[in-house]
Each structure stands twice: as C-alpha cells, then as structure tokens.
Amino acid sequence: MKRSFYTLIILFCLISNLNSLVTEPSKSLIKDQAIIFDMRSLEEFRKERPKDSVHLDYEFFIPKLTKKDFSDFIAFLRIIGVTEQTKIFFLINNIDDLIKSSAIGFFLNYLGIKDTFFVEGGFEGWKRAGLPTQSVGRKFLPSNFKSNIDEKSFFINPDKNFIRNKNISVFQCDNFEDYRIKGSNILDIEIFFADGGLKDKDDIKLIMSASLKNHKTILLYPEDSPKTYAIAFLLIKYLEYDNVKILKGDKILWSKLKILE
C-alpha cells in the first residue's frame, strides 16, 4: 500500500514538470478530494480501471452540454460526490483523449469546478507505473453541488461591428470547409498535442503569436463544436490567457449580421 502511494506521488511529480495542468497531490487529496474520470468504453472500464475512478459517458453528456442543458451532468456530479473543492483528473494518451478531457474540463470550469488536471500516458501508462487498479465499483457519498455559472465570463454575443474591433482575435476551431467569419484565423486543436501529451506551451504560443499581436481578447467559434470548448479550456488553463470567450450564434445568425466571408 505504501509503495503504491509513493509511486503515485513520484508519477505526479514527474508529470507536473511537463505542464501546469497537473499538480502534485497530497495523501488526503488522493483519498478524499480527487476523482479520476475514465472516458474509455464502458466495457473497458468494467474490465479494469484506475482505483476509485469514475466512468464518464462523453458521448451521452457532450451533446447536452454544448446545448447548455446541464441538468443530467449536474445530477451525475452530485451522485459521485463532486463539490467545488473536488480535484478532477483526466487520463490522456492521444488527441481524442485531449479533445474529450478538455471539452468536459471547460464545462466543469463553467459550472464552478476549477481544479481540473491531466495525467499523461492514459490507462496503460497508469498500469506501467505500477499504480493501483480495480474491477469492482467504488462507493460514493453524494453531494449537494450547486453550479456557479457566470456566462459573461465565457461567452459573448456578436454584432455586425465586432469584427472591426482591433483588440480582438477571432479563431475558427472546427468546420473549416463550411464557412468562415471575416478576418478569422484557423486554430486546430492538433497544435496542442505531441508525442502522447501536451506540447510545450512556449512552442504553442510561438505558433499563435502572429495572430495574437496587440490583441486583448480571443474569440472562438463555432459554439456547437466540442473542439471549440476544448481549445478554450486549453487556452485558459494551459496557456493561461486571461480573456478567452466563445462566440455565440451559428452560421444563420452570422449570415444575417453579414460577417461571413
């Protein structure tokens, strides 16, 4: 038991040197204040998973979350005992893991849960490190979690004049071949990922620097794409940009405002 605990501490210490989204947990955090979300298939999860981890059905929740329907997700968080103080960890090992974890991470932040982190290497990396696994369920102590939503901090409504604002940078995060807002740049989530984990933040900032010179606000679209929320999460939590917002609306609205190319 002690050996497993110290192995866990060493792993997190090593990862914490790689990116700021991972923190070194304490013993009390591991036992009482942390939850690991496993988003592999339910079949894989039932066979074996990290000790005390929780299965999160991404395909069920994400369509609801992108439509701002939070009722089922909040009920789920309450059932598993999440509070505003809970530390949430995601295992990531590929670009798909990164998109899913970052998109869910955005909505956790949006609902008021700020301590969200990544553990690189995925489940296989977890096992290679000799960390504890299990194939039986864990007991939950339900919470009375109440969301703390501040929509103005995360979203902005466009008008026909906003694209003339020299203090903004607008990025398209998905549907690149379908439409494009005037003056916007493409921002693909793949620039964040390399060799099974997050790319060095300075390298990402260098790639983005040409589009961000002298700009104060970053606006991302489309609002209905999980990739947009994933990128917003990474810009805020990983690159530590202060003013990142999702542009509300869709192709129909933007066409009426005459802001599409």
C-alpha positions as CSV (number, residue, x, y, z in Angstrom):
1,M,0.0,0.0,0.0
2,K,2.7,2.5,0.9
3,R,4.7,1.5,-2.1
4,S,1.8,2.2,-4.4
5,F,1.2,5.6,-2.7
6,Y,4.8,6.7,-3.1
7,T,4.8,5.5,-6.7
8,L,1.8,7.7,-7.3
9,I,3.4,10.7,-5.8
10,I,6.5,10.2,-8.0
11,L,4.5,9.9,-11.2
12,F,2.6,13.1,-10.5
13,C,5.8,14.9,-9.6
14,L,7.3,13.9,-12.9
15,I,4.3,14.9,-14.9
16,S,3.9,18.2,-13.1
17,N,7.2,19.3,-14.5
18,L,5.8,18.9,-18.0
19,N,2.7,21.0,-17.9
20,S,0.8,23.2,-15.5
21,L,-2.4,21.3,-15.8
22,V,-1.1,18.6,-13.5
23,T,-0.5,19.1,-9.8
24,E,1.2,17.1,-7.2
25,P,-1.4,15.5,-5.0
26,S,-1.2,15.1,-1.2
27,K,-2.3,11.9,0.6
28,S,-5.5,13.5,1.7
29,L,-6.3,14.7,-1.8
30,I,-5.9,11.2,-3.2
31,K,-8.2,9.7,-0.6
32,D,-10.8,12.4,-0.2
33,Q,-10.7,15.3,-2.6
34,A,-9.8,13.8,-6.0
35,I,-11.8,11.9,-8.7
36,I,-10.3,10.4,-11.8
37,F,-12.6,10.4,-14.8
38,D,-12.2,7.4,-17.2
39,M,-13.8,8.1,-20.6
40,R,-12.8,4.8,-22.3
41,S,-15.7,2.5,-23.3
42,L,-17.9,1.1,-20.5
43,E,-16.7,-2.4,-21.5
44,E,-13.0,-1.4,-21.0
45,F,-13.8,0.4,-17.8
46,R,-15.7,-2.6,-16.3
47,K,-12.8,-4.9,-17.1
48,E,-10.1,-2.8,-15.3
49,R,-9.6,0.8,-14.4
50,P,-7.6,3.1,-12.1
51,K,-8.5,2.6,-8.5
52,D,-11.6,4.6,-7.4
53,S,-12.0,6.1,-10.9
54,V,-15.4,7.0,-12.3
55,H,-16.7,6.3,-15.8
56,L,-17.9,9.4,-17.6
57,D,-20.0,8.8,-20.7
58,Y,-18.7,11.5,-23.0
59,E,-21.0,10.6,-25.9
60,F,-24.0,11.0,-23.7
61,F,-23.1,14.2,-22.0
62,I,-21.3,16.4,-24.6
63,P,-24.3,16.9,-26.9
64,K,-26.3,18.2,-23.9
65,L,-23.5,20.4,-22.6
66,T,-22.9,22.1,-25.9
67,K,-26.6,23.0,-26.0
68,K,-26.3,24.3,-22.4
69,D,-28.5,21.6,-21.0
70,F,-26.7,20.9,-17.7
71,S,-29.3,19.1,-15.7
72,D,-28.1,15.5,-16.3
73,F,-24.5,16.4,-15.9
74,I,-25.1,18.2,-12.6
75,A,-27.1,15.3,-11.3
76,F,-24.2,13.0,-12.2
77,L,-21.7,15.2,-10.4
78,R,-23.9,15.2,-7.3
79,I,-24.3,11.4,-7.4
80,I,-20.5,10.9,-7.4
81,G,-20.0,13.4,-4.7
82,V,-18.3,16.3,-6.6
83,T,-18.1,19.7,-4.9
84,E,-16.4,23.0,-5.8
85,Q,-13.3,21.8,-3.9
86,T,-13.0,18.4,-5.8
87,K,-9.9,17.9,-7.8
88,I,-10.7,16.3,-11.2
89,F,-8.1,14.3,-13.1
90,F,-8.3,13.1,-16.7
91,L,-6.1,10.4,-18.2
92,I,-4.9,11.4,-21.7
93,N,-2.9,9.4,-24.2
94,N,-4.0,10.7,-27.7
95,I,-5.6,13.6,-29.5
96,D,-9.1,12.1,-28.9
97,D,-8.5,11.9,-25.1
98,L,-7.3,15.5,-25.2
99,I,-10.4,16.8,-27.0
100,K,-12.8,14.9,-24.7
101,S,-11.0,15.8,-21.5
102,S,-10.6,19.5,-22.4
103,A,-14.2,19.9,-23.6
104,I,-15.5,18.3,-20.3
105,G,-12.9,20.4,-18.4
106,F,-14.4,23.6,-19.9
107,F,-17.8,22.8,-18.7
108,L,-16.6,21.8,-15.3
109,N,-14.9,25.2,-15.1
110,Y,-18.1,26.9,-16.4
111,L,-20.1,25.2,-13.6
112,G,-17.7,26.4,-10.9
113,I,-15.3,23.4,-10.6
114,K,-11.9,25.0,-11.2
115,D,-9.4,22.3,-10.2
116,T,-9.2,20.1,-13.4
117,F,-6.0,18.4,-14.4
118,F,-4.5,15.9,-16.9
119,V,-2.4,12.8,-16.3
120,E,-0.5,11.9,-19.4
121,G,0.0,8.3,-20.5
122,G,-3.6,7.1,-20.4
123,F,-4.6,3.9,-18.6
124,E,-1.7,1.9,-20.0
125,G,0.7,4.5,-18.6
126,W,-1.1,4.2,-15.3
127,K,-0.6,0.5,-15.2
128,R,3.0,0.7,-16.4
129,A,3.8,2.9,-13.4
130,G,2.5,0.2,-11.1
131,L,-0.4,2.3,-9.8
132,P,-3.4,0.6,-8.3
133,T,-6.3,-0.7,-10.5
134,Q,-9.6,-2.4,-9.7
135,S,-12.5,-4.1,-11.5
136,V,-15.2,-3.5,-8.9
137,G,-17.2,-0.4,-8.1
138,R,-16.5,2.3,-5.6
139,K,-18.8,3.8,-3.0
140,F,-20.0,7.4,-3.4
141,L,-21.0,10.0,-0.9
142,P,-23.5,12.2,-2.8
143,S,-23.1,15.9,-2.6
144,N,-25.4,18.9,-2.9
145,F,-23.3,20.6,-5.6
146,K,-24.8,23.8,-6.9
147,S,-23.4,25.3,-10.1
148,N,-22.0,28.8,-10.2
149,I,-22.4,29.9,-13.8
150,D,-21.1,33.2,-15.0
151,E,-22.0,33.2,-18.7
152,K,-20.5,36.6,-19.4
153,S,-17.0,35.4,-18.5
154,F,-17.2,32.6,-21.1
155,F,-19.5,33.7,-23.9
156,I,-20.0,36.9,-26.0
157,N,-22.8,37.9,-28.4
158,P,-21.7,39.2,-31.8
159,D,-22.9,42.2,-33.6
160,K,-22.2,43.4,-37.1
161,N,-19.4,45.7,-35.9
162,F,-17.4,43.4,-33.6
163,I,-15.1,42.2,-36.4
164,R,-13.8,45.8,-36.8
165,N,-12.5,45.8,-33.2
166,K,-8.7,45.9,-33.4
167,N,-8.4,44.5,-29.8
168,I,-9.8,41.0,-30.7
169,S,-8.5,37.9,-32.4
170,V,-11.1,35.5,-33.8
171,F,-10.4,31.8,-34.3
172,Q,-12.3,29.1,-36.1
173,C,-11.9,25.8,-34.3
174,D,-13.9,23.4,-36.5
175,N,-16.0,23.1,-39.7
176,F,-13.1,24.7,-41.6
177,E,-14.5,24.0,-45.1
178,D,-18.1,25.0,-44.4
179,Y,-18.0,28.8,-43.7
180,R,-15.7,31.4,-42.2
181,I,-16.2,34.7,-40.3
182,K,-14.4,37.7,-41.9
183,G,-10.9,38.2,-40.6
184,S,-10.8,35.0,-38.5
185,N,-7.9,32.5,-38.4
186,I,-7.9,28.8,-38.2
187,L,-6.9,27.2,-34.8
188,D,-6.7,23.4,-34.9
189,I,-6.5,21.6,-31.6
190,E,-3.7,19.4,-33.0
191,I,-1.2,22.2,-32.4
192,F,-1.6,21.5,-28.6
193,F,-0.7,17.8,-28.8
194,A,2.6,15.9,-29.5
195,D,4.1,12.5,-28.5
196,G,1.2,11.3,-26.4
197,G,0.8,14.6,-24.4
198,L,0.6,18.3,-24.4
199,K,3.1,20.2,-26.5
200,D,5.4,22.7,-24.7
201,K,3.3,25.9,-24.1
202,D,6.1,28.2,-25.4
203,D,6.0,26.3,-28.7
204,I,2.2,26.7,-29.0
205,K,2.4,30.4,-28.1
206,L,5.0,30.9,-30.8
207,I,2.7,29.3,-33.4
208,M,-0.1,31.6,-32.4
209,S,1.9,34.7,-31.9
210,A,1.4,36.1,-35.4
211,S,-2.4,36.1,-35.0
212,L,-2.3,37.5,-31.4
213,K,0.0,40.5,-31.7
214,N,-1.6,43.5,-29.9
215,H,-4.8,41.7,-29.3
216,K,-6.5,41.6,-25.9
217,T,-9.5,39.2,-26.4
218,I,-9.6,35.8,-28.1
219,L,-13.0,34.8,-29.6
220,L,-13.6,31.2,-30.6
221,Y,-16.3,29.6,-32.8
222,P,-18.4,27.6,-33.7
223,E,-20.4,27.4,-30.5
224,D,-21.8,23.9,-31.2
225,S,-18.4,22.1,-31.6
226,P,-16.7,20.3,-28.7
227,K,-13.4,21.2,-30.2
228,T,-14.2,24.9,-29.6
229,Y,-14.7,24.2,-25.9
230,A,-11.6,22.0,-25.7
231,I,-9.5,24.8,-27.2
232,A,-11.0,27.4,-24.9
233,F,-10.1,25.2,-21.9
234,L,-6.5,24.8,-23.1
235,L,-6.0,28.5,-23.8
236,I,-7.3,29.4,-20.4
237,K,-5.9,26.6,-18.2
238,Y,-2.7,25.7,-20.1
239,L,-1.6,28.8,-21.9
240,E,-3.1,31.0,-19.2
241,Y,-4.7,33.5,-21.5
242,D,-7.0,35.8,-19.5
243,N,-9.7,36.8,-21.9
244,V,-11.0,33.9,-23.9
245,K,-14.6,33.7,-24.9
246,I,-16.9,31.6,-27.1
247,L,-18.7,33.5,-29.8
248,K,-22.4,32.8,-29.5
249,G,-24.5,32.1,-32.6
250,D,-24.4,30.0,-35.7
251,K,-24.0,30.2,-39.5
252,I,-27.5,31.6,-39.9
253,L,-27.1,34.4,-37.4
254,W,-23.6,35.3,-38.7
255,S,-25.0,35.4,-42.2
256,K,-27.8,37.8,-41.1
257,L,-25.1,40.0,-39.5
258,K,-23.2,39.9,-42.8
259,I,-19.9,38.9,-41.0
260,L,-19.2,35.8,-43.1
261,E,-16.7,35.7,-46.0
